[in-house]
Amino acid sequence: MTAHTREASIQELERAWMDEAIRVATENVHNGGGPFGALIVKDGEIVATGHNQVTSTLDPTAHGEVNAMRAACQQLDTFSLEGCVLITSCEPCPMCLSSALWARVDRIIFAADRDDAALAGFDDRKFYDLFEKKPESMWPTSIERLDMPNRMAPFDAWLAKSDRIDY
């Protein structure tokens, strides 16, 4: 197989995965959920899928990407998704992007973007803007540091724990 043929095969596979993520999102809408679907792929195989369940579970963190990552971690029996690709029907919001970074996914591939989501009534631009170093005075939520003398106690306990699992 030539490099060009291999690249074409990978692109076809990625398009098939994206079709599946879009199908999951669309099916979720028909089942009363939000229009977001995602899947985790490892070694060319779909490990897990996830769809938006924010309103059905009353969980604001139950985005499609987060649900797919949770399911993949359970399936793979690990908290690290190194070697995995997150395929998602829409550009990950800041929470989902942060979660994917924490999970150590190798790549993220999305179809619709934040502007497409905004046209459908999912306007997360205000959240994206927060992460673009807006002055704290413009944040909708107050974030304050309380200086505590024992603030390092949890970290000290963690570092002293001989059987900890580093991540």
DSSP file with accessible surface (Angstrom, degrees, kcal/mol):
  #  RESIDUE AA STRUCTURE BP1 BP2  ACC     N-H-->O    O-->H-N    N-H-->O    O-->H-N    TCO  KAPPA ALPHA  PHI   PSI    X-CA   Y-CA   Z-CA
    1    1 A M              0   0  154      0, 0.0     2,-0.1     0, 0.0     0, 0.0   0.000 360.0 360.0 360.0 129.1    0.0    0.0    0.0
    2    2 A T     >  -     0   0   83      1,-0.1     4,-2.8     4,-0.0     5,-0.2  -0.323 360.0-110.9 -77.0 163.6    1.4    3.4   -1.0
    3    3 A A  H  > S+     0   0   70      1,-0.2     4,-2.5     2,-0.2     5,-0.2   0.897 120.4  51.9 -61.2 -38.6    1.5    6.3    1.4
    4    4 A H  H  > S+     0   0  152      2,-0.2     4,-2.3     1,-0.2    -1,-0.2   0.921 111.1  46.2 -65.3 -43.2   -1.1    8.1   -0.7
    5    5 A T  H  > S+     0   0   64      2,-0.2     4,-2.3     1,-0.2    -2,-0.2   0.910 112.3  50.8 -66.0 -40.7   -3.4    5.0   -0.6
    6    6 A R  H  X S+     0   0  125     -4,-2.8     4,-2.3     2,-0.2    -2,-0.2   0.924 110.6  49.2 -62.8 -42.9   -2.9    4.7    3.1
    7    7 A E  H  X S+     0   0   98     -4,-2.5     4,-2.4     1,-0.2    -2,-0.2   0.904 110.4  50.7 -63.3 -41.2   -3.7    8.4    3.7
    8    8 A A  H  X S+     0   0   30     -4,-2.3     4,-2.3     1,-0.2    -1,-0.2   0.905 110.1  50.5 -63.7 -39.8   -6.9    8.0    1.5
    9    9 A S  H  X S+     0   0   49     -4,-2.3     4,-2.4     2,-0.2    -2,-0.2   0.909 110.1  49.4 -64.2 -42.2   -7.9    5.0    3.6
   10   10 A I  H  X S+     0   0   71     -4,-2.3     4,-2.9     2,-0.2    -2,-0.2   0.930 110.8  49.9 -63.2 -43.8   -7.4    6.9    6.9
   11   11 A Q  H  X S+     0   0   99     -4,-2.4     4,-2.3     1,-0.2    -2,-0.2   0.903 110.6  49.9 -62.8 -39.6   -9.4    9.8    5.5
   12   12 A E  H  X S+     0   0  133     -4,-2.3     4,-2.1     2,-0.2    -1,-0.2   0.911 111.7  48.7 -64.2 -41.9  -12.2    7.4    4.5
   13   13 A L  H  X S+     0   0   74     -4,-2.4     4,-2.6     2,-0.2    -2,-0.2   0.926 110.6  50.2 -64.2 -44.1  -12.2    5.8    8.0
   14   14 A E  H  X S+     0   0   33     -4,-2.9     4,-2.5     1,-0.2    -2,-0.2   0.894 110.2  50.8 -62.8 -37.3  -12.3    9.2    9.7
   15   15 A R  H  X S+     0   0  185     -4,-2.3     4,-2.6     2,-0.2    -1,-0.2   0.897 109.6  50.5 -67.0 -37.8  -15.2   10.2    7.5
   16   16 A A  H  X S+     0   0   51     -4,-2.1     4,-1.9     2,-0.2    -2,-0.2   0.913 111.1  48.5 -65.4 -41.7  -17.0    7.0    8.5
   17   17 A W  H  X S+     0   0   27     -4,-2.6     4,-2.4     2,-0.2    -2,-0.2   0.919 111.7  49.5 -63.6 -42.7  -16.4    7.7   12.2
   18   18 A M  H  X S+     0   0   22     -4,-2.5     4,-2.8     1,-0.2     5,-0.2   0.905 107.1  54.7 -64.7 -39.7  -17.6   11.2   11.8
   19   19 A D  H  X S+     0   0  110     -4,-2.6     4,-2.5     1,-0.2    -1,-0.2   0.908 109.1  49.3 -56.8 -40.4  -20.7   10.0   10.0
   20   20 A E  H  X S+     0   0   56     -4,-1.9     4,-2.9     2,-0.2    -2,-0.2   0.916 109.7  50.0 -66.5 -42.9  -21.3    7.8   13.0
   21   21 A A  H  X S+     0   0    0     -4,-2.4     4,-2.3     2,-0.2    68,-0.2   0.923 113.0  47.1 -61.8 -41.0  -20.9   10.7   15.5
   22   22 A I  H  X S+     0   0   67     -4,-2.8     4,-2.7     2,-0.2    -2,-0.2   0.902 111.5  51.2 -67.7 -38.5  -23.3   12.7   13.4
   23   23 A R  H  X S+     0   0  108     -4,-2.5     4,-3.1    -5,-0.2     5,-0.3   0.939 109.7  49.8 -62.9 -44.8  -25.8    9.8   13.3
   24   24 A V  H  X S+     0   0   12     -4,-2.9     4,-2.2     1,-0.2    -2,-0.2   0.924 112.9  47.4 -59.7 -43.7  -25.5    9.4   17.1
   25   25 A A  H  X S+     0   0    5     -4,-2.3     4,-1.7     2,-0.2    11,-0.3   0.929 113.9  46.4 -63.6 -45.6  -26.2   13.2   17.6
   26   26 A T  H  X S+     0   0   70     -4,-2.7     4,-1.9     1,-0.2    -2,-0.2   0.919 112.3  49.9 -65.7 -43.2  -29.1   13.1   15.2
   27   27 A E  H  X S+     0   0   95     -4,-3.1     4,-1.3     1,-0.2    -1,-0.2   0.893 106.7  56.7 -62.3 -37.7  -30.6   10.0   16.8
   28   28 A N  H  <>S+     0   0   13     -4,-2.2     5,-3.4    -5,-0.3     3,-0.3   0.892 104.2  52.4 -62.3 -38.3  -30.3   11.6   20.2
   29   29 A V  H ><5S+     0   0   68     -4,-1.7     3,-2.0     1,-0.2    -1,-0.2   0.939 107.5  51.6 -61.4 -44.9  -32.3   14.6   19.0
   30   30 A H  H 3<5S+     0   0  148     -4,-1.9    -1,-0.2     1,-0.3    -2,-0.2   0.756 109.0  52.6 -64.1 -22.7  -35.1   12.2   17.9
   31   31 A N  T 3<5S-     0   0  117     -4,-1.3    -1,-0.3    -3,-0.3    -2,-0.2   0.212 129.2 -94.7 -97.4  11.9  -34.9   10.6   21.3
   32   32 A G  T < 5S+     0   0   62     -3,-2.0    -3,-0.2     1,-0.3    -2,-0.1   0.512  88.4 113.3  93.7   5.5  -35.4   13.9   23.1
   33   33 A G  S   <S-     0   0   15     -5,-3.4    -1,-0.3    -6,-0.2    20,-0.1  -0.326  71.0 -74.1-101.5-174.2  -31.7   14.8   23.7
   34   34 A G        -     0   0   10     18,-0.5     2,-1.7    -2,-0.1    18,-0.4  -0.384  45.6-105.2 -80.4 161.0  -29.3   17.4   22.5
   35   35 A P  S    S+     0   0   50      0, 0.0     2,-0.4     0, 0.0   -10,-0.2  -0.260  82.2 105.8 -85.6  51.3  -27.7   17.4   19.0
   36   36 A F        +     0   0   28     -2,-1.7    16,-1.9   -11,-0.3     2,-0.3  -0.995  37.9 170.4-135.1 131.7  -24.3   16.3   20.0
   37   37 A G  E     +A   51   0A   0     -2,-0.4    52,-3.0    14,-0.2    53,-0.3  -0.975   3.6 174.1-138.3 150.3  -22.6   13.0   19.5
   38   38 A A  E     -AB  50  88A   0     12,-2.7    12,-2.6    -2,-0.3     2,-0.3  -0.978   9.5-164.6-149.8 160.4  -19.1   11.7   20.0
   39   39 A L  E     -AB  49  87A   0     48,-2.7    48,-2.9    -2,-0.3     2,-0.5  -0.984  16.5-134.3-146.6 157.9  -17.0    8.6   19.9
   40   40 A I  E     -AB  48  86A   0      8,-2.6     7,-3.3    -2,-0.3     8,-1.3  -0.955  21.5-165.5-113.0 130.2  -13.6    7.4   21.0
   41   41 A V  E     +AB  46  85A   3     44,-2.5    44,-2.5    -2,-0.5     2,-0.4  -0.944   8.6 178.1-118.2 136.5  -11.5    5.5   18.6
   42   42 A K  E >  S-AB  45  84A  68      3,-2.7     3,-1.9    -2,-0.4    42,-0.2  -0.995  71.4  -7.0-138.1 132.7   -8.4    3.4   19.5
   43   43 A D  T 3  S-     0   0  141     40,-0.7    -1,-0.1    -2,-0.4     3,-0.1   0.866 130.0 -54.7  52.6  38.7   -6.3    1.4   17.1
   44   44 A G  T 3  S+     0   0   32      1,-0.2     2,-0.4    -3,-0.0    -1,-0.3   0.513 117.6 105.5  80.2   3.4   -8.8    2.0   14.3
   45   45 A E  E <  S-A   42   0A 138     -3,-1.9    -3,-2.7     0, 0.0     2,-0.5  -0.936  75.6-114.5-120.0 143.4  -11.8    0.7   16.3
   46   46 A I  E     +A   41   0A  73     -2,-0.4    -5,-0.3    -5,-0.2     3,-0.1  -0.607  31.6 179.1 -73.4 121.7  -14.6    2.5   18.0
   47   47 A V  E     -     0   0A  32     -7,-3.3     2,-0.3    -2,-0.5    -1,-0.2   0.813  61.7 -10.3 -91.8 -39.2  -14.3    1.9   21.7
   48   48 A A  E     -A   40   0A  12     -8,-1.3    -8,-2.6     2,-0.0    -1,-0.3  -0.992  54.4-148.4-159.2 155.5  -17.2    4.0   22.9
   49   49 A T  E     -A   39   0A  65     -2,-0.3     2,-0.3   -10,-0.2   -10,-0.3  -0.868  14.3-173.6-123.2 162.0  -19.9    6.4   21.9
   50   50 A G  E     -A   38   0A   4    -12,-2.6   -12,-2.7    -2,-0.3     2,-0.3  -0.989   4.9-167.6-153.3 151.7  -21.6    9.2   23.8
   51   51 A H  E     -A   37   0A  62     -2,-0.3   -14,-0.2   -14,-0.2     2,-0.2  -0.926  40.9 -79.4-136.5 164.1  -24.4   11.6   23.3
   52   52 A N        +     0   0   15    -16,-1.9   -18,-0.5   -18,-0.4    11,-0.2  -0.440  45.2 164.4 -67.8 129.1  -25.6   14.7   25.1
   53   53 A Q     >  +     0   0   62      9,-3.1     4,-2.1    -2,-0.2     6,-0.5   0.002  31.6 123.6-132.1  26.6  -27.7   13.9   28.2
   54   54 A V  H  >>S+     0   0   38      8,-0.4     5,-1.3     1,-0.2     4,-0.8   0.944  83.6  31.7 -56.9 -53.3  -27.7   17.3   29.9
   55   55 A T  H  45S+     0   0   96      3,-0.2    -1,-0.2     1,-0.2    -2,-0.1   0.866 118.1  53.5 -78.5 -32.4  -31.5   17.7   30.1
   56   56 A S  H  45S+     0   0   81      1,-0.2    -1,-0.2     3,-0.1    -2,-0.2   0.816 123.3  27.9 -73.6 -27.2  -32.4   14.0   30.4
   57   57 A T  H  <5S-     0   0   67     -4,-2.1    -1,-0.2     2,-0.2    -2,-0.2   0.415 101.1-126.0-109.7  -1.8  -30.1   13.5   33.4
   58   58 A L  T  <5 +     0   0  154     -4,-0.8    -3,-0.2    -5,-0.2    -4,-0.1   0.873  68.4 133.0  55.4  41.2  -30.2   17.0   34.8
   59   59 A D    > < -     0   0   50     -5,-1.3     3,-2.0    -6,-0.5    -1,-0.2  -0.944  47.5-161.1-125.5 107.5  -26.4   17.0   34.6
   60   60 A P  T 3  S+     0   0   93      0, 0.0    -6,-0.1     0, 0.0    -1,-0.1   0.651  93.1  55.1 -66.0 -11.0  -24.7   20.0   33.0
   61   61 A T  T 3  S+     0   0   51      1,-0.1     2,-1.8    -7,-0.1     5,-0.1   0.444  76.2 102.6 -97.7   0.8  -21.5   18.0   32.5
   62   62 A A    <   +     0   0    1     -3,-2.0    -9,-3.1     4,-0.1    -8,-0.4  -0.236  48.7 151.9 -83.9  52.5  -23.2   15.2   30.5
   63   63 A H     >  -     0   0   41     -2,-1.8     4,-2.8   -11,-0.2     5,-0.2  -0.413  59.5-107.9 -75.9 159.4  -22.1   16.4   27.1
   64   64 A G  H  > S+     0   0    0      1,-0.2     4,-2.3     2,-0.2   -26,-0.2   0.893 118.3  48.7 -56.5 -43.4  -21.6   13.9   24.3
   65   65 A E  H  > S+     0   0    6      2,-0.2     4,-2.6     1,-0.2    -1,-0.2   0.928 112.2  47.6 -65.6 -44.3  -17.8   14.1   24.4
   66   66 A V  H  > S+     0   0   11      1,-0.2     4,-2.8     2,-0.2    -2,-0.2   0.928 112.6  49.5 -63.0 -44.0  -17.6   13.7   28.2
   67   67 A N  H  X S+     0   0   21     -4,-2.8     4,-2.4     1,-0.2    -1,-0.2   0.894 111.1  49.6 -63.0 -38.8  -20.0   10.8   28.1
   68   68 A A  H  X S+     0   0    0     -4,-2.3     4,-2.5    -5,-0.2    -1,-0.2   0.916 112.1  47.8 -65.9 -41.7  -17.9    9.1   25.3
   69   69 A M  H  X S+     0   0   11     -4,-2.6     4,-2.6     2,-0.2    -2,-0.2   0.911 111.4  50.6 -66.0 -41.1  -14.7    9.6   27.3
   70   70 A R  H  X S+     0   0  116     -4,-2.8     4,-2.0     2,-0.2    -2,-0.2   0.936 112.9  46.0 -59.9 -46.7  -16.3    8.2   30.5
   71   71 A A  H  X S+     0   0   40     -4,-2.4     4,-2.7     1,-0.2    -2,-0.2   0.900 112.3  50.7 -64.5 -40.1  -17.6    5.2   28.6
   72   72 A A  H  X S+     0   0    0     -4,-2.5     4,-3.0     2,-0.2    -1,-0.2   0.909 108.3  51.8 -65.4 -41.9  -14.2    4.7   26.9
   73   73 A C  H  X>S+     0   0   23     -4,-2.6     5,-2.0     2,-0.2     4,-0.9   0.911 112.3  46.4 -61.6 -40.4  -12.3    4.8   30.2
   74   74 A Q  H  <5S+     0   0  163     -4,-2.0     3,-0.4     2,-0.2    -2,-0.2   0.928 114.3  47.8 -65.6 -44.3  -14.6    2.2   31.6
   75   75 A Q  H  <5S+     0   0  138     -4,-2.7    -2,-0.2     1,-0.2    -1,-0.2   0.892 119.5  38.1 -63.8 -40.2  -14.3    0.0   28.5
   76   76 A L  H  <5S-     0   0   58     -4,-3.0    -1,-0.2     2,-0.2    -2,-0.2   0.481 105.1-128.7 -91.0  -4.9  -10.5    0.3   28.5
   77   77 A D  T  <5S+     0   0  151     -4,-0.9     2,-0.3    -3,-0.4    -3,-0.2   0.923  72.7  97.7  56.6  50.4  -10.2    0.2   32.3
   78   78 A T  S   <S-     0   0   55     -5,-2.0    -1,-0.2    -6,-0.1    -2,-0.2  -0.980  70.6-138.4-156.8 159.7   -8.1    3.3   32.5
   79   79 A F  S    S+     0   0  108     -2,-0.3     2,-0.5    -3,-0.1    -6,-0.1   0.449  86.5  79.7 -98.9  -4.4   -8.3    7.0   33.2
   80   80 A S        -     0   0   25     -7,-0.1    24,-0.2     1,-0.1    23,-0.1  -0.903  55.6-169.3-107.7 129.5   -5.9    7.8   30.4
   81   81 A L    >   +     0   0    0     22,-3.8     3,-1.8    -2,-0.5    25,-0.5  -0.080  31.5 152.0-105.9  33.6   -7.1    7.9   26.7
   82   82 A E  T 3   +     0   0  123      1,-0.3    23,-0.2    23,-0.2     3,-0.1  -0.367  67.9  29.7 -58.9 141.0   -3.6    8.1   25.3
   83   83 A G  T 3  S+     0   0   31     21,-0.3   -40,-0.7     1,-0.3     2,-0.3   0.482 102.6 112.1  85.4   2.6   -3.6    6.6   21.8
   84   84 A C  E <   -B   42   0A   0     -3,-1.8    22,-2.5    20,-0.3    23,-1.1  -0.737  56.2-144.4-110.2 158.7   -7.2    7.5   21.3
   85   85 A V  E     -Bc  41 107A  21    -44,-2.5   -44,-2.5    -2,-0.3     2,-0.6  -0.968  10.5-143.5-119.6 134.4   -9.0    9.9   19.0
   86   86 A L  E     -Bc  40 108A   0     21,-2.6    23,-2.8    -2,-0.4     2,-0.5  -0.900  16.2-169.4 -96.9 118.4  -12.1   11.9   20.0
   87   87 A I  E     +Bc  39 109A   0    -48,-2.9   -48,-2.7    -2,-0.6     2,-0.4  -0.953  13.2 176.9-107.8 123.9  -14.5   12.2   17.0
   88   88 A T  E     -Bc  38 110A   0     21,-2.8    23,-1.0    -2,-0.5   -50,-0.2  -0.982  38.8-134.6-137.5 143.7  -17.3   14.7   17.7
   89   89 A S  E    S+     0   0A  11    -52,-3.0    23,-2.4    -2,-0.4     2,-0.3   0.711  93.7  27.4 -66.8 -20.8  -20.1   16.0   15.7
   90   90 A C  E    S- c   0 112A   8    -53,-0.3    23,-0.2    21,-0.2     3,-0.1  -0.983  99.8 -82.3-142.1 151.5  -19.4   19.6   16.9
   91   91 A E        -     0   0   35     21,-2.2    -2,-0.1    -2,-0.3     6,-0.1  -0.244  59.8-104.7 -49.3 128.4  -16.4   21.5   18.1
   92   92 A P        -     0   0    7      0, 0.0    -1,-0.1     0, 0.0    22,-0.1  -0.336  30.3-125.1 -62.3 138.0  -15.9   20.8   21.8
   93   93 A C     >  -     0   0   11     -3,-0.1     4,-3.0     1,-0.1     5,-0.3  -0.239  39.2 -91.3 -69.0 170.3  -16.9   23.5   24.2
   94   94 A P  H  > S+     0   0   14      0, 0.0     4,-2.5     0, 0.0     5,-0.2   0.879 128.1  51.7 -55.9 -37.2  -14.3   24.6   26.6
   95   95 A M  H  > S+     0   0   61      2,-0.2     4,-2.5     1,-0.2     5,-0.1   0.944 113.3  43.3 -64.8 -46.1  -15.4   22.1   29.2
   96   96 A C  H  > S+     0   0    0      2,-0.2     4,-2.5     1,-0.2    -1,-0.2   0.889 113.7  51.3 -68.2 -38.2  -15.2   19.2   26.8
   97   97 A L  H  X S+     0   0   71     -4,-3.0     4,-2.4     2,-0.2    -1,-0.2   0.943 111.3  47.8 -62.9 -45.5  -11.9   20.4   25.3
   98   98 A S  H  X S+     0   0   49     -4,-2.5     4,-2.6    -5,-0.3    -2,-0.2   0.915 111.5  51.0 -61.0 -42.1  -10.4   20.6   28.8
   99   99 A S  H  X S+     0   0   39     -4,-2.5     4,-2.3     1,-0.2    -1,-0.2   0.907 109.4  50.2 -62.4 -41.4  -11.7   17.1   29.6
  100  100 A A  H  X>S+     0   0    0     -4,-2.5     5,-1.9     2,-0.2     4,-0.7   0.889 110.3  50.2 -65.1 -38.1  -10.1   15.7   26.5
  101  101 A L  H ><5S+     0   0  109     -4,-2.4     3,-0.9     1,-0.2    -2,-0.2   0.932 111.3  48.2 -65.0 -43.9   -6.8   17.4   27.4
  102  102 A W  H 3<5S+     0   0  176     -4,-2.6    -2,-0.2     1,-0.3    -1,-0.2   0.866 109.8  53.0 -62.5 -36.1   -7.0   15.9   30.9
  103  103 A A  H 3<5S-     0   0   12     -4,-2.3   -22,-3.8    -5,-0.2    -1,-0.3   0.616 108.8-130.2 -75.4 -11.7   -7.8   12.5   29.3
  104  104 A R  T <<5 +     0   0  107     -3,-0.9   -21,-0.3    -4,-0.7   -20,-0.3   0.822  36.8 179.3  68.2  32.7   -4.8   12.8   27.1
  105  105 A V      < -     0   0   22     -5,-1.9   -23,-0.2   -23,-0.2   -20,-0.2  -0.372  28.1-136.7 -61.7 148.1   -6.5   12.0   23.8
  106  106 A D  S    S+     0   0  101    -22,-2.5     2,-0.3   -25,-0.5   -21,-0.2   0.858  77.0   4.6 -74.4 -38.9   -4.1   12.1   20.9
  107  107 A R  E     -c   85   0A 117    -23,-1.1   -21,-2.6     2,-0.0     2,-0.4  -0.983  55.5-150.1-146.1 157.2   -6.4   14.0   18.5
  108  108 A I  E     -c   86   0A  52     -2,-0.3     2,-0.4   -23,-0.2   -21,-0.2  -1.000  14.1-174.7-130.0 129.6   -9.8   15.6   18.3
  109  109 A I  E     +c   87   0A  33    -23,-2.8   -21,-2.8    -2,-0.4     2,-0.3  -0.994   9.7 175.2-125.2 128.9  -11.7   15.7   15.1
  110  110 A F  E     -c   88   0A  86     -2,-0.4   -21,-0.2   -23,-0.2   -20,-0.1  -0.913  22.6-160.5-132.4 162.5  -15.0   17.7   14.8
  111  111 A A  E    S+     0   0A  48    -23,-1.0   -21,-0.2    -2,-0.3    -1,-0.2   0.801  75.1  41.5-104.0 -78.7  -17.5   18.6   12.1
  112  112 A A  E    S-c   90   0A  31    -23,-2.4   -21,-2.2     1,-0.1     2,-0.2  -0.354  78.0-142.9 -69.5 154.5  -19.7   21.6   13.0
  113  113 A D     >  -     0   0   54    -23,-0.2     4,-2.3    -3,-0.1     3,-0.2  -0.529  31.3 -87.1-112.8-177.4  -18.0   24.5   14.7
  114  114 A R  H  > S+     0   0   69      1,-0.2     4,-2.1     2,-0.2    10,-0.2   0.815 126.5  53.7 -60.2 -32.3  -19.0   26.9   17.5
  115  115 A D  H  > S+     0   0   74      2,-0.2     4,-1.8     1,-0.2    -1,-0.2   0.891 107.6  50.1 -71.0 -38.1  -20.6   29.3   14.9
  116  116 A D  H  > S+     0   0   78     -3,-0.2     4,-1.0     2,-0.2    -2,-0.2   0.920 111.2  49.7 -62.2 -42.9  -22.7   26.4   13.6
  117  117 A A  H ><>S+     0   0   12     -4,-2.3     5,-2.8     1,-0.2     3,-0.7   0.903 107.3  54.6 -62.6 -40.6  -23.8   25.6   17.1
  118  118 A A  H ><5S+     0   0   16     -4,-2.1     3,-1.8     1,-0.3    -1,-0.2   0.892 102.5  56.6 -61.9 -38.7  -24.6   29.2   17.8
  119  119 A L  H 3<5S+     0   0  154     -4,-1.8    -1,-0.3     1,-0.3    -2,-0.2   0.800 106.8  50.9 -62.7 -26.4  -27.0   29.3   14.8
  120  120 A A  T <<5S-     0   0   70     -4,-1.0    -1,-0.3    -3,-0.7    -2,-0.2   0.340 130.4 -94.6 -92.8   5.0  -28.8   26.4   16.4
  121  121 A G  T < 5S+     0   0   63     -3,-1.8     2,-0.8    -4,-0.1    -3,-0.2   0.529  95.5 114.7  97.3   5.3  -29.2   28.2   19.7
  122  122 A F      < +     0   0   77     -5,-2.8     2,-1.1    -6,-0.2    -3,-0.1  -0.701  38.7 171.3-107.4  77.0  -26.1   26.7   21.4
  123  123 A D        +     0   0   77     -2,-0.8     3,-0.4    -5,-0.2     4,-0.1  -0.742  12.6 157.8 -96.3  93.4  -24.1   29.9   21.8
  124  124 A D    >>  +     0   0   44     -2,-1.1     4,-2.0   -10,-0.2     3,-1.3   0.231  39.6 111.8 -95.2  11.3  -21.1   29.1   24.0
  125  125 A R  H 3> S+     0   0   94      1,-0.3     4,-3.0     2,-0.2     5,-0.2   0.856  70.8  60.7 -56.9 -34.5  -19.0   32.0   22.7
  126  126 A K  H 3> S+     0   0  138     -3,-0.4     4,-1.1     1,-0.2    -1,-0.3   0.854 107.1  46.7 -62.5 -30.8  -19.2   33.7   26.0
  127  127 A F  H <> S+     0   0   86     -3,-1.3     4,-1.0     2,-0.2    -1,-0.2   0.900 111.2  49.8 -76.5 -41.7  -17.4   30.7   27.5
  128  128 A Y  H >< S+     0   0   19     -4,-2.0     3,-0.8     1,-0.2     4,-0.3   0.924 108.3  55.6 -58.7 -42.1  -14.8   30.6   24.8
  129  129 A D  H ><>S+     0   0   65     -4,-3.0     3,-1.6     1,-0.2     5,-0.5   0.846  98.0  61.8 -60.7 -36.6  -14.3   34.3   25.4
  130  130 A L  H >X5S+     0   0   23     -4,-1.1     4,-0.7     1,-0.3     3,-0.5   0.869 103.0  51.0 -57.2 -35.9  -13.5   33.7   29.1
  131  131 A F  T <<5S+     0   0  129     -4,-1.0    -1,-0.3    -3,-0.8    -2,-0.2   0.432  91.1  77.8 -85.6   1.5  -10.6   31.6   28.1
  132  132 A E  T <45S-     0   0  114     -3,-1.6    -1,-0.2    -4,-0.3    -2,-0.1  -0.142 120.1 -94.4-100.9  36.2   -9.2   34.3   25.8
  133  133 A K  T <45 +     0   0  195     -3,-0.5    -2,-0.2     1,-0.2    -3,-0.1   0.853  60.1 175.4  59.8  45.1   -7.9   36.2   28.8
  134  134 A K     << -     0   0   83     -4,-0.7    -1,-0.2    -5,-0.5     5,-0.1  -0.512  44.5 -89.6 -71.7 149.2  -10.7   38.6   29.3
  135  135 A P    >   -     0   0   75      0, 0.0     3,-2.4     0, 0.0     4,-0.3  -0.286  34.3-118.4 -59.5 143.9  -10.3   40.8   32.4
  136  136 A E  G >  S+     0   0  154      1,-0.3     3,-1.6     2,-0.2     5,-0.1   0.804 111.7  69.4 -55.6 -28.3  -11.8   39.2   35.5
  137  137 A S  G 3  S+     0   0  112      1,-0.3    -1,-0.3     5,-0.0     5,-0.0   0.735  97.2  52.7 -64.1 -19.0  -14.2   42.1   35.8
  138  138 A M  G <  S+     0   0  122     -3,-2.4    -1,-0.3    -8,-0.1    -2,-0.2   0.505  84.0 107.4 -94.4  -4.9  -15.9   40.8   32.7
  139  139 A W    <   -     0   0   68     -3,-1.6     4,-0.0    -4,-0.3    -3,-0.0  -0.501  67.6-140.2 -74.5 141.7  -16.4   37.3   34.0
  140  140 A P  S    S+     0   0  102      0, 0.0     2,-0.4     0, 0.0    -1,-0.1   0.657  87.6  54.6 -75.8 -13.3  -20.0   36.4   35.0
  141  141 A T  S    S-     0   0   94     -5,-0.1     2,-0.3     2,-0.0    -2,-0.1  -0.972  86.4-122.5-123.8 135.6  -18.8   34.5   38.0
  142  142 A S        -     0   0   86     -2,-0.4     2,-0.5    -5,-0.0    -5,-0.0  -0.561  24.4-167.2 -74.9 133.5  -16.6   35.8   40.8
  143  143 A I        +     0   0  107     -2,-0.3     2,-0.4    -7,-0.1    -4,-0.0  -0.983  14.9 171.3-125.1 116.6  -13.4   33.7   41.2
  144  144 A E        -     0   0  162     -2,-0.5     2,-0.5     2,-0.0    -2,-0.0  -0.958  28.0-136.6-129.7 146.2  -11.5   34.5   44.4
  145  145 A R        -     0   0  184     -2,-0.4     2,-0.6     2,-0.0    -2,-0.0  -0.868  12.4-158.4-100.9 131.5   -8.6   32.9   46.2
  146  146 A L        -     0   0  138     -2,-0.5     2,-0.7     2,-0.0    -2,-0.0  -0.951  19.2-134.3-108.3 115.2   -8.8   32.5   50.0
  147  147 A D        +     0   0  115     -2,-0.6     3,-0.0     2,-0.0    -2,-0.0  -0.608  30.5 180.0 -75.2 113.2   -5.3   32.2   51.5
  148  148 A M    >   -     0   0   83     -2,-0.7     3,-1.6     1,-0.1     4,-0.2  -0.948  32.2-139.3-118.0 136.5   -5.4   29.4   53.9
  149  149 A P  T 3  S+     0   0  128      0, 0.0     3,-0.3     0, 0.0    -1,-0.1   0.798 106.3  47.0 -64.7 -25.3   -2.4   28.2   56.0
  150  150 A N  T >  S+     0   0  100      1,-0.2     3,-2.1     2,-0.1    -3,-0.0   0.162  74.3 118.9-100.7  20.0   -3.4   24.5   55.4
  151  151 A R  T <  S+     0   0  118     -3,-1.6     4,-0.3     1,-0.3    -1,-0.2   0.755  74.6  51.7 -60.6 -23.0   -3.9   24.9   51.6
  152  152 A M  T 3> S+     0   0   87     -3,-0.3     4,-3.1     1,-0.2    -1,-0.3   0.522  79.9  99.2 -91.3  -3.8   -1.2   22.4   50.9
  153  153 A A  H <> S+     0   0   49     -3,-2.1     4,-2.6     1,-0.2     5,-0.2   0.898  82.7  47.8 -54.1 -46.3   -2.5   19.7   53.2
  154  154 A P  H  > S+     0   0   89      0, 0.0     4,-2.2     0, 0.0    -1,-0.2   0.919 115.4  45.5 -63.4 -38.0   -4.2   17.6   50.4
  155  155 A F  H  > S+     0   0  122     -4,-0.3     4,-2.9     2,-0.2    -2,-0.2   0.894 111.5  52.0 -70.6 -38.9   -1.1   17.8   48.2
  156  156 A D  H  X S+     0   0   93     -4,-3.1     4,-1.9     2,-0.2    -1,-0.2   0.924 111.0  47.9 -60.9 -43.7    1.2   16.9   51.1
  157  157 A A  H  X S+     0   0   65     -4,-2.6     4,-0.8    -5,-0.3    -2,-0.2   0.913 112.2  50.3 -62.7 -40.9   -1.0   13.9   51.9
  158  158 A W  H >< S+     0   0   90     -4,-2.2     3,-0.9    -5,-0.2    -2,-0.2   0.942 111.1  47.1 -62.0 -48.7   -1.0   12.9   48.2
  159  159 A L  H 3< S+     0   0  108     -4,-2.9    -1,-0.2     1,-0.3    -2,-0.2   0.818 111.4  52.1 -65.4 -29.2    2.8   13.2   48.0
  160  160 A A  H 3< S+     0   0   83     -4,-1.9     2,-0.7    -5,-0.2    -1,-0.3   0.638  84.5 103.3 -80.8 -12.7    3.2   11.2   51.2
  161  161 A K    X<  -     0   0   92     -3,-0.9     3,-1.1    -4,-0.8    -4,-0.0  -0.594  55.4-165.3 -77.4 112.0    1.0    8.4   49.8
  162  162 A S  T 3  S+     0   0  123     -2,-0.7    -1,-0.2     1,-0.2    -4,-0.0   0.774  85.1  48.4 -72.3 -24.8    3.3    5.6   48.8
  163  163 A D  T 3  S+     0   0  111      2,-0.1    -1,-0.2     0, 0.0    -2,-0.1   0.142  81.0 135.9-103.2  23.0    0.7    3.7   46.8
  164  164 A R    <   -     0   0   77     -3,-1.1     2,-0.7    -6,-0.2    -6,-0.0  -0.286  54.0-131.2 -69.0 153.9   -0.6    6.7   44.8
  165  165 A I        -     0   0  119      0, 0.0    -1,-0.1     0, 0.0     2,-0.1  -0.926  26.4-140.5-106.4 106.1   -1.3    6.3   41.1
  166  166 A D              0   0  105     -2,-0.7     0, 0.0     1,-0.0     0, 0.0  -0.364 360.0 360.0 -67.6 146.8    0.4    9.3   39.4
  167  167 A Y              0   0  181     -2,-0.1    -1,-0.0   -88,-0.0   -87,-0.0  -0.871 360.0 360.0-148.8 360.0   -1.3   11.0   36.5
